[in-house]
Amino acid sequence: MTPGVRLVRKVSATRTFARIAPHVVPAMDRTVHRLTRGRVLLSAQMLPGLVLTVPGARSGRPRVTPLACMPEYGNKHGGGAETSWILIGSNFGRPGHPAWTANLLAGPDKAVVNRRGRDVPVRAVLLEGAEREAVWRRALEFWPPYAAYQARVDREIRLFRLERRDDPAS
């Protein structure tokens, strides 16, 4: 691990980061992603990332949210194609669930991710029970600051698996 990654891990676990980052990081990501036609996502320089588009739970209007993701691959050793992605609804350790999680709950078959400039229709599955616990352990290995986020909130952080849909209209 590089010194830069260690520093970002340490800083991202702080309350100050939790207050500032939600206002700065997504706005920068959306702007750069749009200007580069989906080829660049700034936050993905530290963690894998994607851009989630899903209809708003109340408005029905498309909501576009850049997010860190934990890719899952065709085999357990990280080889092969990405078959699904785990999204962690940490909200930077702030009290409420992020809005995008409510949108996925309301329209799990209406989501599209843009990953590396390609749109992929997906189906969202809220992870629960033993499956959630196993994925949560992997998430903490992937990005240890998630433990600090969970410690600051009374809610259970939502975890979603986004699986490719064969038919975009499904």
N, CA, C and O atoms as a DFTB+ gen file, in Angstrom:
680 C
 N C O
     1  1       0.855      -1.179       0.000
     2  2       0.000       0.000       0.000
     3  2       0.897       1.238       0.000
     4  3       1.873       1.323       0.745
     5  1       0.542       2.176      -0.845
     6  2       1.342       3.388      -0.973
     7  2       1.070       4.337       0.198
     8  3       0.020       4.251       0.834
     9  1       2.007       5.237       0.482
    10  2       1.767       6.228       1.543
    11  2       0.518       7.073       1.275
    12  3      -0.187       7.449       2.212
    13  1       0.239       7.375      -0.006
    14  2      -0.938       8.168      -0.340
    15  2      -2.231       7.457       0.042
    16  3      -3.156       8.090       0.551
    17  1      -2.306       6.147      -0.198
    18  2      -3.499       5.378       0.156
    19  2      -3.648       5.316       1.671
    20  3      -4.754       5.445       2.196
    21  1      -2.532       5.118       2.375
    22  2      -2.584       5.095       3.848
    23  2      -3.112       6.416       4.383
    24  3      -3.934       6.435       5.299
    25  1      -2.641       7.523       3.811
    26  2      -3.093       8.845       4.250
    27  2      -4.586       9.029       3.972
    28  3      -5.324       9.497       4.839
    29  1      -5.026       8.667       2.786
    30  2      -6.451       8.814       2.451
    31  2      -7.308       7.951       3.370
    32  3      -8.375       8.391       3.799
    33  1      -6.870       6.738       3.680
    34  2      -7.619       5.883       4.606
    35  2      -7.768       6.555       5.967
    36  3      -8.843       6.545       6.567
    37  1      -6.679       7.132       6.436
    38  2      -6.710       7.782       7.754
    39  2      -7.621       9.008       7.738
    40  3      -8.450       9.181       8.632
    41  1      -7.468       9.847       6.735
    42  2      -8.266      11.074       6.641
    43  2      -9.741      10.751       6.431
    44  3     -10.607      11.403       7.015
    45  1     -10.037       9.745       5.597
    46  2     -11.439       9.459       5.269
    47  2     -12.221       8.892       6.449
    48  3     -13.451       8.862       6.407
    49  1     -11.544       8.446       7.486
    50  2     -12.235       7.935       8.674
    51  2     -12.605       9.038       9.670
    52  3     -13.249       8.766      10.683
    53  1     -12.199      10.287       9.384
    54  2     -12.450      11.379      10.332
    55  2     -13.842      11.986      10.162
    56  3     -14.451      11.894       9.096
    57  1     -14.322      12.599      11.221
    58  2     -15.622      13.280      11.173
    59  2     -15.580      14.500      10.247
    60  3     -16.574      14.817       9.594
    61  1     -14.442      15.179      10.191
    62  2     -14.311      16.343       9.307
    63  2     -14.492      15.918       7.856
    64  3     -15.193      16.587       7.097
    65  1     -13.872      14.824       7.469
    66  2     -14.032      14.301       6.119
    67  2     -15.505      13.978       5.857
    68  3     -16.022      14.260       4.776
    69  1     -16.175      13.388       6.846
    70  2     -17.593      13.024       6.695
    71  2     -18.474      14.255       6.485
    72  3     -19.507      14.168       5.822
    73  1     -18.077      15.392       7.040
    74  2     -18.853      16.623       6.865
    75  2     -18.606      17.256       5.497
    76  3     -19.532      17.779       4.877
    77  1     -17.370      17.208       5.030
    78  2     -16.985      17.918       3.807
    79  2     -17.151      17.061       2.548
    80  3     -17.695      17.535       1.550
    81  1     -16.699      15.834       2.583
    82  2     -16.635      14.986       1.390
    83  2     -17.963      14.808       0.656
    84  3     -17.973      14.845      -0.574
    85  1     -19.089      14.616       1.357
    86  2     -20.333      14.406       0.611
    87  2     -20.729      15.581      -0.276
    88  3     -21.506      15.410      -1.216
    89  1     -20.209      16.760       0.007
    90  2     -20.539      17.933      -0.787
    91  2     -19.535      18.172      -1.911
    92  3     -19.856      18.819      -2.908
    93  1     -18.328      17.653      -1.751
    94  2     -17.263      17.936      -2.703
    95  2     -16.995      16.761      -3.649
    96  3     -16.951      16.947      -4.865
    97  1     -16.820      15.572      -3.109
    98  2     -16.404      14.418      -3.913
    99  2     -17.417      14.073      -5.011
   100  3     -17.018      13.967      -6.171
   101  1     -18.703      13.893      -4.704
   102  2     -19.638      13.550      -5.789
   103  2     -19.740      14.625      -6.870
   104  3     -19.838      14.298      -8.053
   105  1     -19.718      15.889      -6.486
   106  2     -19.810      16.972      -7.480
   107  2     -18.605      16.945      -8.421
   108  3     -18.760      17.090      -9.634
   109  1     -17.416      16.763      -7.870
   110  2     -16.214      16.671      -8.709
   111  2     -16.299      15.453      -9.618
   112  3     -16.000      15.539     -10.809
   113  1     -16.709      14.315      -9.052
   114  2     -16.809      13.089      -9.849
   115  2     -17.800      13.250     -11.002
   116  3     -17.494      12.888     -12.137
   117  1     -18.984      13.790     -10.716
   118  2     -19.996      13.967     -11.772
   119  2     -19.473      14.860     -12.891
   120  3     -19.665      14.563     -14.070
   121  1     -18.815      15.953     -12.520
   122  2     -18.314      16.904     -13.510
   123  2     -17.241      16.272     -14.389
   124  3     -17.320      16.343     -15.615
   125  1     -16.246      15.657     -13.772
   126  2     -15.159      15.047     -14.552
   127  2     -15.690      13.887     -15.394
   128  3     -15.282      13.725     -16.544
   129  1     -16.584      13.088     -14.842
   130  2     -17.166      11.959     -15.583
   131  2     -17.904      12.457     -16.824
   132  3     -17.777      11.870     -17.899
   133  1     -18.677      13.538     -16.680
   134  2     -19.416      14.098     -17.807
   135  2     -18.465      14.684     -18.843
   136  3     -18.632      14.449     -20.040
   137  1     -17.466      15.447     -18.393
   138  2     -16.531      16.090     -19.316
   139  2     -15.676      15.094     -20.089
   140  3     -15.258      15.374     -21.212
   141  1     -15.416      13.945     -19.500
   142  2     -14.579      12.931     -20.167
   143  2     -15.420      11.846     -20.833
   144  3     -14.898      10.816     -21.259
   145  1     -16.730      12.089     -20.917
   146  2     -17.665      11.133     -21.529
   147  2     -17.550       9.751     -20.897
   148  3     -17.550       8.731     -21.587
   149  1     -17.451       9.739     -19.579
   150  2     -17.462       8.484     -18.840
   151  2     -16.135       7.769     -18.717
   152  3     -16.074       6.675     -18.155
   153  1     -15.076       8.361     -19.228
   154  2     -13.780       7.677     -19.192
   155  2     -13.030       7.861     -17.877
   156  3     -12.196       7.028     -17.522
   157  1     -13.315       8.949     -17.144
   158  2     -12.558       9.235     -15.918
   159  2     -13.520       9.492     -14.762
   160  3     -14.505      10.218     -14.894
   161  1     -13.209       8.886     -13.652
   162  2     -13.914       9.114     -12.391
   163  2     -12.816       9.389     -11.370
   164  3     -12.062       8.483     -11.016
   165  1     -12.717      10.633     -10.892
   166  2     -11.595      11.030     -10.030
   167  2     -11.434      10.139      -8.805
   168  3     -10.325       9.698      -8.505
   169  1     -12.523       9.870      -8.096
   170  2     -12.404       9.077      -6.864
   171  2     -11.938       7.652      -7.146
   172  3     -11.430       6.978      -6.250
   173  1     -12.108       7.187      -8.385
   174  2     -11.675       5.834      -8.747
   175  2     -10.156       5.727      -8.824
   176  3      -9.622       4.642      -9.055
   177  1      -9.461       6.837      -8.635
   178  2      -8.006       6.772      -8.581
   179  2      -7.549       6.127      -7.261
   180  3      -6.422       5.643      -7.159
   181  1      -8.432       6.126      -6.257
   182  2      -8.122       5.506      -4.958
   183  2      -8.853       4.182      -4.775
   184  3      -8.277       3.211      -4.285
   185  1     -10.103       4.148      -5.166
   186  2     -10.947       2.961      -5.028
   187  2     -11.655       2.729      -6.352
   188  3     -11.920       3.680      -7.087
   189  1     -11.965       1.472      -6.667
   190  2     -12.762       1.261      -7.877
   191  2     -14.073       2.038      -7.749
   192  3     -14.629       2.166      -6.658
   193  1     -14.551       2.547      -8.864
   194  2     -15.772       3.339      -8.812
   195  2     -16.651       3.125     -10.015
   196  3     -16.229       2.578     -11.034
   197  1     -17.876       3.564      -9.875
   198  2     -18.850       3.518     -10.957
   199  2     -19.804       4.678     -10.772
   200  3     -19.800       5.346      -9.737
   201  1     -20.616       4.909     -11.779
   202  2     -21.657       5.924     -11.680
   203  2     -22.995       5.196     -11.779
   204  3     -23.280       4.529     -12.774
   205  1     -23.806       5.332     -10.739
   206  2     -25.110       4.689     -10.658
   207  2     -26.179       5.658     -11.143
   208  3     -26.227       6.807     -10.705
   209  1     -27.034       5.193     -12.044
   210  2     -28.208       5.960     -12.453
   211  2     -29.424       5.104     -12.133
   212  3     -29.541       3.968     -12.595
   213  1     -30.323       5.662     -11.339
   214  2     -31.538       4.958     -10.936
   215  2     -32.638       6.004     -10.740
   216  3     -32.357       7.110     -10.278
   217  1     -33.882       5.670     -11.083
   218  2     -34.952       6.643     -10.867
   219  2     -35.111       6.980      -9.384
   220  3     -34.976       6.110      -8.523
   221  1     -35.397       8.236      -9.100
   222  2     -35.645       8.652      -7.723
   223  2     -36.858       7.925      -7.162
   224  3     -37.840       7.718      -7.876
   225  1     -36.803       7.537      -5.899
   226  2     -37.890       6.787      -5.271
   227  2     -39.192       7.573      -5.272
   228  3     -40.263       6.986      -5.426
   229  1     -39.123       8.888      -5.103
   230  2     -40.337       9.711      -5.082
   231  2     -40.590      10.421      -6.401
   232  3     -41.727      10.492      -6.867
   233  1     -39.536      10.945      -6.997
   234  2     -39.716      11.771      -8.200
   235  2     -39.797      10.943      -9.481
   236  3     -40.457      11.344     -10.440
   237  1     -39.137       9.808      -9.500
   238  2     -39.069       9.009     -10.718
   239  2     -38.058       9.540     -11.728
   240  3     -37.837       8.921     -12.769
   241  1     -37.437      10.696     -11.425
   242  2     -36.439      11.283     -12.315
   243  2     -35.102      10.573     -12.139
   244  3     -34.776      10.154     -11.028
   245  1     -34.327      10.427     -13.197
   246  2     -33.029       9.763     -13.080
   247  2     -32.124      10.485     -12.080
   248  3     -31.971      11.706     -12.129
   249  1     -31.543       9.727     -11.193
   250  2     -30.591      10.247     -10.210
   251  2     -29.231       9.623     -10.510
   252  3     -29.097       8.402     -10.591
   253  1     -28.238      10.471     -10.671
   254  2     -26.902      10.026     -11.069
   255  2     -25.965      10.226      -9.887
   256  3     -25.802      11.341      -9.390
   257  1     -25.347       9.125      -9.439
   258  2     -24.507       9.176      -8.243
   259  2     -23.198       8.432      -8.465
   260  3     -23.219       7.229      -8.722
   261  1     -22.058       9.118      -8.373
   262  2     -20.776       8.428      -8.422
   263  2     -20.531       7.734      -7.083
   264  3     -20.743       8.326      -6.024
   265  1     -20.088       6.483      -7.133
   266  2     -19.896       5.697      -5.916
   267  2     -18.653       4.827      -6.012
   268  3     -18.259       4.391      -7.093
   269  1     -18.049       4.586      -4.861
   270  2     -17.016       3.551      -4.788
   271  2     -17.732       2.210      -4.890
   272  3     -18.878       2.077      -4.462
   273  1     -17.063       1.233      -5.450
   274  2     -17.657      -0.093      -5.547
   275  2     -16.593      -1.145      -5.272
   276  3     -15.393      -0.890      -5.365
   277  1     -17.065      -2.313      -4.936
   278  2     -16.187      -3.460      -4.727
   279  2     -16.538      -4.470      -5.820
   280  3     -17.537      -5.179      -5.702
   281  1     -15.731      -4.544      -6.884
   282  2     -16.053      -5.460      -7.977
   283  2     -15.973      -6.919      -7.531
   284  3     -15.146      -7.281      -6.694
   285  1     -16.842      -7.743      -8.100
   286  2     -16.782      -9.189      -7.906
   287  2     -16.513      -9.797      -9.280
   288  3     -17.040      -9.338     -10.293
   289  1     -15.689     -10.830      -9.291
   290  2     -15.208     -11.382     -10.552
   291  2     -15.741     -12.786     -10.789
   292  3     -16.297     -13.427      -9.897
   293  1     -15.549     -13.247     -12.038
   294  2     -16.019     -14.565     -12.465
   295  2     -15.474     -15.711     -11.648
   296  3     -16.134     -16.741     -11.510
   297  1     -14.269     -15.550     -11.098
   298  2     -13.780     -16.584     -10.185
   299  2     -13.300     -15.939      -8.903
   300  3     -13.085     -14.728      -8.861
   301  1     -13.129     -16.722      -7.869
   302  2     -12.854     -16.201      -6.530
   303  2     -11.465     -15.585      -6.376
   304  3     -11.181     -14.945      -5.364
   305  1     -10.609     -15.772      -7.364
   306  2      -9.240     -15.271      -7.244
   307  2      -9.040     -13.935      -7.943
   308  3      -7.907     -13.486      -8.118
   309  1     -10.141     -13.297      -8.345
   310  2     -10.035     -11.966      -8.937
   311  2      -9.791     -11.976     -10.424
   312  3      -9.634     -10.914     -11.026
   313  1      -9.754     -13.150     -11.039
   314  2      -9.557     -13.217     -12.481
   315  2     -10.893     -13.217     -13.196
   316  3     -11.946     -13.351     -12.573
   317  1     -10.839     -13.068     -14.491
   318  2     -12.075     -13.089     -15.270
   319  2     -12.752     -11.742     -15.272
   320  3     -12.238     -10.757     -14.741
   321  1     -13.923     -11.724     -15.884
   322  2     -14.689     -10.482     -16.025
   323  2     -15.401     -10.128     -14.726
   324  3     -15.692     -10.995     -13.902
   325  1     -15.673      -8.846     -14.561
   326  2     -16.487      -8.402     -13.432
   327  2     -17.901      -8.914     -13.651
   328  3     -18.503      -8.655     -14.693
   329  1     -18.434      -9.639     -12.675
   330  2     -19.774     -10.202     -12.806
   331  2     -20.803      -9.411     -12.008
   332  3     -21.991      -9.426     -12.329
   333  1     -20.345      -8.726     -10.977
   334  2     -21.243      -7.934     -10.140
   335  2     -20.410      -6.928      -9.362
   336  3     -19.180      -6.969      -9.373
   337  1     -21.118      -6.012      -8.677
   338  2     -20.453      -4.979      -7.890
   339  2     -21.169      -4.848      -6.557
   340  3     -22.396      -4.923      -6.488
   341  1     -20.394      -4.650      -5.499
   342  2     -20.955      -4.394      -4.174
   343  2     -20.906      -2.890      -3.932
   344  3     -19.873      -2.248      -4.122
   345  1     -22.045      -2.341      -3.509
   346  2     -22.117      -0.934      -3.112
   347  2     -22.365      -0.884      -1.617
   348  3     -23.189      -1.629      -1.088
   349  1     -21.647       0.000      -0.940
   350  2     -21.733       0.145       0.512
   351  2     -22.372       1.495       0.809
   352  3     -21.812       2.538       0.471
   353  1     -23.539       1.477       1.437
   354  2     -24.284       2.705       1.729
   355  2     -23.811       3.379       3.003
   356  3     -24.595       3.605       3.925
   357  1     -22.529       3.697       3.051
   358  2     -21.932       4.248       4.276
   359  2     -22.325       5.695       4.525
   360  3     -22.387       6.130       5.675
   361  1     -22.592       6.451       3.458
   362  2     -22.913       7.871       3.588
   363  2     -21.821       8.618       4.361
   364  3     -22.096       9.567       5.095
   365  1     -20.579       8.166       4.178
   366  2     -19.415       8.766       4.841
   367  2     -19.555       8.767       6.363
   368  3     -18.965       9.612       7.036
   369  1     -20.333       7.827       6.913
   370  2     -20.503       7.748       8.362
   371  2     -21.472       8.772       8.920
   372  3     -21.439       9.077      10.113
   373  1     -22.339       9.307       8.063
   374  2     -23.358      10.253       8.531
   375  2     -24.608       9.472       8.935
   376  3     -24.773       8.327       8.515
   377  1     -25.490      10.066       9.742
   378  2     -26.599       9.318      10.350
   379  2     -27.582       8.633       9.403
   380  3     -27.897       7.462       9.610
   381  1     -28.070       9.309       8.387
   382  2     -29.103       8.720       7.538
   383  2     -28.549       7.862       6.418
   384  3     -27.392       8.000       6.020
   385  1     -29.401       6.969       5.914
   386  2     -29.024       6.195       4.729
   387  2     -28.902       7.148       3.549
   388  3     -29.675       8.101       3.449
   389  1     -27.945       6.912       2.652
   390  2     -27.861       7.771       1.467
   391  2     -29.098       7.578       0.583
   392  3     -29.663       6.486       0.527
   393  1     -29.510       8.643      -0.104
   394  2     -30.720       8.604      -0.929
   395  2     -30.655       7.519      -1.999
   396  3     -31.675       6.908      -2.316
   397  1     -29.484       7.274      -2.553
   398  2     -29.389       6.278      -3.621
   399  2     -29.810       4.897      -3.145
   400  3     -30.256       4.082      -3.953
   401  1     -29.679       4.605      -1.828
   402  2     -30.096       3.283      -1.340
   403  2     -31.619       3.158      -1.371
   404  3     -32.138       2.092      -1.702
   405  1     -32.339       4.224      -1.035
   406  2     -33.809       4.201      -1.126
   407  2     -34.243       4.062      -2.578
   408  3     -35.224       3.381      -2.875
   409  1     -33.517       4.702      -3.474
   410  2     -33.842       4.598      -4.893
   411  2     -33.671       3.162      -5.390
   412  3     -34.495       2.673      -6.163
   413  1     -32.610       2.486      -4.952
   414  2     -32.412       1.090      -5.346
   415  2     -33.487       0.183      -4.752
   416  3     -33.954      -0.746      -5.412
   417  1     -33.877       0.452      -3.513
   418  2     -34.940      -0.351      -2.897
   419  2     -36.255      -0.181      -3.655
   420  3     -37.015      -1.138      -3.804
   421  1     -36.524       1.035      -4.132
   422  2     -37.774       1.314      -4.845
   423  2     -37.769       0.791      -6.279
   424  3     -38.822       0.459      -6.824
   425  1     -36.600       0.718      -6.884
   426  2     -36.510       0.287      -8.291
   427  2     -35.309      -0.593      -8.545
   428  3     -34.429      -0.214      -9.318
   429  1     -35.241      -1.770      -7.911
   430  2     -34.039      -2.603      -8.027
   431  2     -33.728      -3.064      -9.450
   432  3     -32.575      -3.374      -9.752
   433  1     -34.725      -3.115     -10.327
   434  2     -34.504      -3.560     -11.706
   435  2     -34.417      -2.406     -12.696
   436  3     -34.446      -2.616     -13.909
   437  1     -34.309      -1.180     -12.171
   438  2     -34.292      -0.004     -13.047
   439  2     -32.934       0.707     -13.046
   440  3     -32.805       1.797     -13.604
   441  1     -31.945       0.106     -12.435
   442  2     -30.643       0.759     -12.289
   443  2     -29.718       0.444     -13.466
   444  3     -29.793      -0.617     -14.086
   445  1     -28.843       1.413     -13.743
   446  2     -27.790       1.258     -14.746
   447  2     -26.516       1.784     -14.119
   448  3     -26.524       2.826     -13.463
   449  1     -25.414       1.064     -14.319
   450  2     -24.131       1.579     -13.870
   451  2     -23.280       1.913     -15.086
   452  3     -23.357       1.255     -16.123
   453  1     -22.478       2.938     -14.934
   454  2     -21.481       3.254     -15.935
   455  2     -20.152       2.921     -15.302
   456  3     -19.744       3.522     -14.308
   457  1     -19.487       1.951     -15.895
   458  2     -18.201       1.490     -15.372
   459  2     -17.212       1.534     -16.522
   460  3     -17.397       0.875     -17.545
   461  1     -16.162       2.319     -16.341
   462  2     -15.121       2.461     -17.358
   463  2     -15.702       2.891     -18.706
   464  3     -15.279       2.417     -19.760
   465  1     -16.690       3.808     -18.648
   466  2     -17.255       4.366     -19.865
   467  2     -18.337       3.527     -20.518
   468  3     -18.835       3.897     -21.582
   469  1     -18.717       2.409     -19.917
   470  2     -19.750       1.543     -20.496
   471  2     -20.964       1.474     -19.588
   472  3     -20.834       1.312     -18.375
   473  1     -22.149       1.597     -20.181
   474  2     -23.393       1.456     -19.428
   475  2     -23.760      -0.013     -19.326
   476  3     -23.741      -0.745     -20.316
   477  1     -24.096      -0.433     -18.112
   478  2     -24.474      -1.820     -17.852
   479  2     -25.771      -1.826     -17.048
   480  3     -25.797      -1.329     -15.922
   481  1     -26.850      -2.380     -17.609
   482  2     -28.090      -2.501     -16.836
   483  2     -27.882      -3.522     -15.717
   484  3     -27.296      -4.583     -15.936
   485  1     -28.365      -3.196     -14.523
   486  2     -28.151      -4.072     -13.367
   487  2     -29.425      -4.260     -12.562
   488  3     -30.388      -3.503     -12.686
   489  1     -29.398      -5.290     -11.736
   490  2     -30.469      -5.577     -10.762
   491  2     -29.808      -5.471      -9.386
   492  3     -28.768      -6.082      -9.141
   493  1     -30.414      -4.700      -8.503
   494  2     -29.868      -4.490      -7.158
   495  2     -30.501      -5.467      -6.177
   496  3     -31.715      -5.667      -6.169
   497  1     -29.652      -6.070      -5.351
   498  2     -30.117      -6.984      -4.310
   499  2     -29.575      -6.474      -2.968
   500  3     -28.363      -6.367      -2.781
   501  1     -30.487      -6.161      -2.038
   502  2     -30.082      -5.764      -0.690
   503  2     -29.593      -7.009       0.034
   504  3     -30.320      -7.996       0.138
   505  1     -28.365      -6.967       0.535
   506  2     -27.805      -8.136       1.216
   507  2     -28.239      -8.148       2.674
   508  3     -28.255      -7.118       3.347
   509  1     -28.590      -9.334       3.141
   510  2     -29.058      -9.502       4.518
   511  2     -28.472     -10.775       5.111
   512  3     -27.972     -11.642       4.394
   513  1     -28.543     -10.866       6.429
   514  2     -28.170     -12.080       7.136
   515  2     -26.712     -12.480       6.952
   516  3     -25.815     -11.637       6.919
   517  1     -26.500     -13.788       6.832
   518  2     -25.138     -14.337       6.737
   519  2     -24.414     -13.829       5.488
   520  3     -23.209     -13.578       5.524
   521  1     -25.150     -13.681       4.388
   522  2     -24.527     -13.185       3.164
   523  2     -24.018     -11.759       3.370
   524  3     -22.916     -11.425       2.935
   525  1     -24.816     -10.914       4.033
   526  2     -24.387      -9.553       4.313
   527  2     -23.149      -9.550       5.194
   528  3     -22.201      -8.809       4.934
   529  1     -23.153     -10.375       6.237
   530  2     -22.006     -10.429       7.161
   531  2     -20.724     -10.821       6.434
   532  3     -19.669     -10.238       6.681
   533  1     -20.807     -11.799       5.546
   534  2     -19.620     -12.237       4.795
   535  2     -19.110     -11.113       3.898
   536  3     -17.904     -10.877       3.815
   537  1     -20.022     -10.429       3.233
   538  2     -19.622      -9.316       2.352
   539  2     -19.103      -8.147       3.184
   540  3     -18.165      -7.469       2.765
   541  1     -19.692      -7.897       4.351
   542  2     -19.222      -6.809       5.220
   543  2     -17.773      -7.060       5.643
   544  3     -16.965      -6.131       5.663
   545  1     -17.447      -8.291       5.976
   546  2     -16.048      -8.608       6.340
   547  2     -15.106      -8.309       5.174
   548  3     -14.027      -7.751       5.374
   549  1     -15.508      -8.676       3.966
   550  2     -14.692      -8.374       2.779
   551  2     -14.585      -6.865       2.565
   552  3     -13.528      -6.360       2.186
   553  1     -15.691      -6.143       2.812
   554  2     -15.679      -4.683       2.643
   555  2     -14.690      -4.031       3.608
   556  3     -14.006      -3.076       3.240
   557  1     -14.611      -4.534       4.829
   558  2     -13.675      -3.972       5.813
   559  2     -12.228      -4.251       5.429
   560  3     -11.346      -3.441       5.717
   561  1     -11.973      -5.378       4.787
   562  2     -10.619      -5.661       4.281
   563  2     -10.313      -4.741       3.104
   564  3      -9.192      -4.252       2.959
   565  1     -11.311      -4.514       2.274
   566  2     -11.196      -3.687       1.075
   567  2     -10.924      -2.222       1.432
   568  3     -10.048      -1.590       0.841
   569  1     -11.681      -1.681       2.406
   570  2     -11.550      -0.280       2.811
   571  2     -11.828      -0.183       4.314
   572  3     -12.977       0.024       4.703
   573  1     -10.808      -0.328       5.168
   574  2     -10.997      -0.331       6.624
   575  2     -11.762       0.857       7.214
   576  3     -12.403       0.681       8.250
   577  1     -11.734       2.065       6.612
   578  2     -12.514       3.165       7.201
   579  2     -14.021       2.881       7.321
   580  3     -14.708       3.569       8.076
   581  1     -14.544       1.891       6.598
   582  2     -15.965       1.558       6.754
   583  2     -16.284       1.202       8.209
   584  3     -17.401       1.442       8.667
   585  1     -15.324       0.634       8.937
   586  2     -15.551       0.299      10.355
   587  2     -15.794       1.567      11.166
   588  3     -16.662       1.586      12.039
   589  1     -15.031       2.632      10.885
   590  2     -15.226       3.908      11.595
   591  2     -16.585       4.497      11.250
   592  3     -17.256       5.063      12.114
   593  1     -16.998       4.365       9.983
   594  2     -18.311       4.880       9.576
   595  2     -19.417       4.156      10.343
   596  3     -20.341       4.793      10.849
   597  1     -19.324       2.820      10.429
   598  2     -20.356       2.045      11.118
   599  2     -20.392       2.380      12.602
   600  3     -21.465       2.431      13.202
   601  1     -19.222       2.610      13.197
   602  2     -19.153       2.916      14.627
   603  2     -19.830       4.250      14.965
   604  3     -20.292       4.436      16.091
   605  1     -19.893       5.173      14.008
   606  2     -20.479       6.498      14.253
   607  2     -21.988       6.538      14.103
   608  3     -22.615       7.518      14.505
   609  1     -22.588       5.502      13.537
   610  2     -24.033       5.561      13.254
   611  2     -24.778       4.437      13.961
   612  3     -24.218       3.375      14.230
   613  1     -26.055       4.691      14.259
   614  2     -26.898       3.680      14.899
   615  2     -27.520       2.727      13.882
   616  3     -27.929       1.624      14.246
   617  1     -27.597       3.127      12.629
   618  2     -28.209       2.288      11.594
   619  2     -27.218       1.238      11.096
   620  3     -26.005       1.411      11.216
   621  1     -27.745       0.151      10.537
   622  2     -26.880      -0.821       9.871
   623  2     -26.643      -0.314       8.454
   624  3     -27.592      -0.032       7.723
   625  1     -25.383      -0.200       8.069
   626  2     -25.035       0.260       6.733
   627  2     -25.553      -0.751       5.714
   628  3     -25.287      -1.949       5.815
   629  1     -26.297      -0.244       4.729
   630  2     -26.854      -1.113       3.696
   631  2     -25.777      -1.540       2.700
   632  3     -24.935      -0.740       2.290
   633  1     -25.823      -2.811       2.323
   634  2     -24.945      -3.352       1.293
   635  2     -25.805      -3.896       0.164
   636  3     -26.784      -4.602       0.403
   637  1     -25.437      -3.566      -1.060
   638  2     -26.158      -4.042      -2.233
   639  2     -25.197      -4.769      -3.161
   640  3     -24.036      -4.387      -3.302
   641  1     -25.696      -5.810      -3.782
   642  2     -24.975      -6.453      -4.886
   643  2     -25.714      -6.047      -6.154
   644  3     -26.926      -6.232      -6.262
   645  1     -24.982      -5.497      -7.107
   646  2     -25.548      -5.147      -8.402
   647  2     -25.114      -6.217      -9.395
   648  3     -23.925      -6.408      -9.650
   649  1     -26.110      -6.912      -9.951
   650  2     -25.847      -7.995     -10.897
   651  2     -26.278      -7.546     -12.280
   652  3     -27.291      -6.864     -12.435
   653  1     -25.504      -7.931     -13.282
   654  2     -25.841      -7.579     -14.667
   655  2     -27.211      -8.134     -15.035
   656  3     -27.569      -9.255     -14.672
   657  1     -27.977      -7.307     -15.774
   658  2     -29.251      -7.757     -16.357
   659  2     -28.996      -8.036     -17.831
   660  3     -28.317      -7.265     -18.509
   661  1     -29.536      -9.129     -18.317
   662  2     -29.383      -9.457     -19.733
   663  2     -30.198      -8.533     -20.620
   664  3     -29.735      -8.093     -21.672
   665  1     -31.425      -8.244     -20.180
   666  2     -32.333      -7.440     -20.984
   667  2     -32.478      -6.063     -20.344
   668  3     -33.043      -5.961     -19.255
   669  1     -31.988      -5.001     -20.983
   670  2     -32.081      -3.667     -20.386
   671  2     -33.510      -3.227     -20.073
   672  3     -33.712      -2.363     -19.220
   673  1     -34.493      -3.799     -20.739
   674  2     -35.875      -3.393     -20.515
   675  2     -36.527      -4.178     -19.374
   676  3     -37.662      -3.885     -18.999
   677  1     -35.823      -5.174     -18.817
   678  2     -36.460      -6.002     -17.778
   679  2     -36.610      -5.287     -16.474
   680  3     -37.126      -5.858     -15.513
